[in-house]
Amino acid sequence: YNVTSTIINELVPFSTYNITVAAATSIGEGPPSSSGSQYDLVVNMTEEGIPVPSDEDPLLILIERSSTSLRFEWESPLLPHGIIEYYLVIYCGIETLNPVDNSFSSFKEKVVNGTSMELKGLEPYSEYKVRVQAANGRALSAGRMITGRTLEDVP
């Protein structure tokens, strides 16, 4: 039995693994590889993956509102599966939401580096859908969606 390579499955994205190699014969197994030998210890990091599964996306909350603005905060992903580079904030007025599949038919996008954002220049006493997605070097999370309504204003 002569094996010189193998595939290791089901590894966690953006995680470091230390892999050692040992030769074996019918008599027994030799010593494992170690640093400094011709078969140095293999240290490898898996590639980035989707920041978090959709059911574990970070909490998104509305923290402040006025007649023309909504301020949101969210948590960083618990499992970023890479380095979070930015957050994509997608929003639209509820009247432009497609009722068939709840998708945005007319929307705006903002790239945010932190974990909060204020949407300004909104219509008074109007409802908005907001989705926040975490982005690493490989992918965007599915994101969470929340609805917020601006306050009434003087006529």
C-alpha positions in Angstrom: 0.0 0.0 0.0 1.7 3.1 -1.2 0.0 6.5 -0.5 1.8 9.7 -1.1 -1.1 12.1 -1.1 -4.6 12.4 0.4 -7.5 14.8 0.6 -8.9 15.9 3.9 -12.6 16.9 3.7 -14.9 19.0 5.9 -12.4 21.6 7.1 -13.6 24.8 8.6 -13.0 27.9 6.3 -10.2 30.3 7.2 -8.7 28.0 9.8 -5.2 26.9 10.4 -4.4 23.2 10.4 -1.1 21.4 11.5 -0.6 18.2 9.6 2.1 15.7 10.3 3.2 12.7 8.2 4.5 9.4 9.3 5.7 6.5 7.2 4.4 3.0 8.0 5.3 -0.5 6.9 3.9 -3.9 7.9 6.2 -3.8 10.9 4.9 -0.5 12.3 4.7 3.2 12.0 7.8 5.5 12.0 8.1 8.7 13.9 5.9 11.6 12.8 7.4 14.5 10.8 8.7 17.4 12.8 10.1 20.8 12.1 13.6 20.6 10.7 13.2 17.2 9.1 13.1 16.8 5.3 9.3 16.3 5.8 8.7 19.5 7.7 5.5 19.9 9.6 2.8 21.2 7.2 0.9 24.2 8.4 -1.8 25.3 6.1 -4.8 27.7 6.2 -8.0 26.9 4.4 -9.5 29.5 2.1 -12.1 32.1 3.2 -15.7 31.0 3.0 -19.1 32.5 3.3 -19.0 34.8 6.4 -21.8 33.0 8.3 -24.7 30.7 7.5 -27.9 32.7 6.9 -29.6 31.5 10.1 -26.7 32.8 12.2 -26.2 36.2 10.6 -25.5 39.0 13.1 -28.3 40.8 14.9 -29.6 43.9 13.1 -31.5 46.5 15.1 -33.0 49.9 14.6 -31.7 52.2 17.3 -32.8 55.7 16.3 -35.2 57.4 13.9 -36.4 60.8 12.9 -38.8 62.0 10.2 -36.1 61.7 7.5 -33.6 59.2 8.9 -33.1 55.7 10.3 -30.1 54.6 12.3 -29.2 50.9 12.5 -26.6 48.9 14.3 -25.5 45.3 13.8 -23.1 42.8 15.3 -20.1 41.4 13.6 -20.5 37.8 12.4 -19.6 35.2 15.0 -18.1 33.0 12.3 -16.5 35.4 9.8 -14.7 32.6 7.9 -12.2 35.2 6.9 -11.4 38.8 7.4 -14.5 41.0 7.2 -13.6 43.8 4.7 -16.9 45.7 4.7 -20.7 45.5 5.2 -23.1 46.0 2.3 -26.3 47.9 3.3 -29.1 47.5 0.9 -32.4 49.4 1.4 -35.6 50.5 -0.3 -38.9 51.9 0.5 -41.5 49.3 1.2 -43.6 50.4 -1.7 -40.8 49.3 -4.1 -40.6 45.8 -2.6 -41.7 42.9 -4.9 -44.6 41.3 -3.1 -44.2 38.0 -4.9 -40.7 37.1 -3.6 -40.0 39.9 -1.1 -37.0 41.0 -3.3 -35.9 44.6 -3.8 -37.2 45.9 -7.1 -35.7 49.3 -6.7 -32.9 49.7 -4.1 -29.9 51.6 -3.0 -26.6 50.2 -1.7 -24.0 51.6 0.7 -20.6 50.1 1.6 -19.9 50.6 5.4 -16.7 49.8 7.2 -18.2 49.8 10.8 -21.2 48.2 12.4 -23.7 51.1 12.3 -25.2 53.4 9.7 -27.6 56.2 9.4 -29.8 56.4 6.3 -30.6 60.1 5.6 -32.9 61.9 3.2 -35.7 59.5 3.6 -39.4 60.3 3.2 -41.4 61.2 6.4 -43.6 58.5 7.9 -42.5 55.9 5.3 -41.5 52.2 5.8 -38.1 50.9 4.6 -36.6 47.5 4.3 -32.9 47.3 5.2 -30.6 44.3 4.7 -27.0 44.2 6.0 -24.5 41.6 4.5 -21.0 41.0 5.8 -18.3 40.6 3.1 -14.9 39.0 3.3 -12.5 38.4 0.4 -14.5 35.5 -0.9 -18.3 36.1 -0.4 -21.2 38.0 1.1 -23.3 36.6 3.9 -27.0 36.2 3.2 -27.7 39.0 5.6 -30.6 39.9 7.9 -33.5 42.1 6.9 -35.3 44.5 9.1 -38.2 47.0 8.6 -38.1 50.5 9.9 -40.5 53.5 9.7 -39.5 57.1 9.8 -41.5 59.4 12.1 -44.2 61.7 11.1 -43.3 65.3 10.2 -45.2 68.6 10.2 -47.5 69.0 7.1 
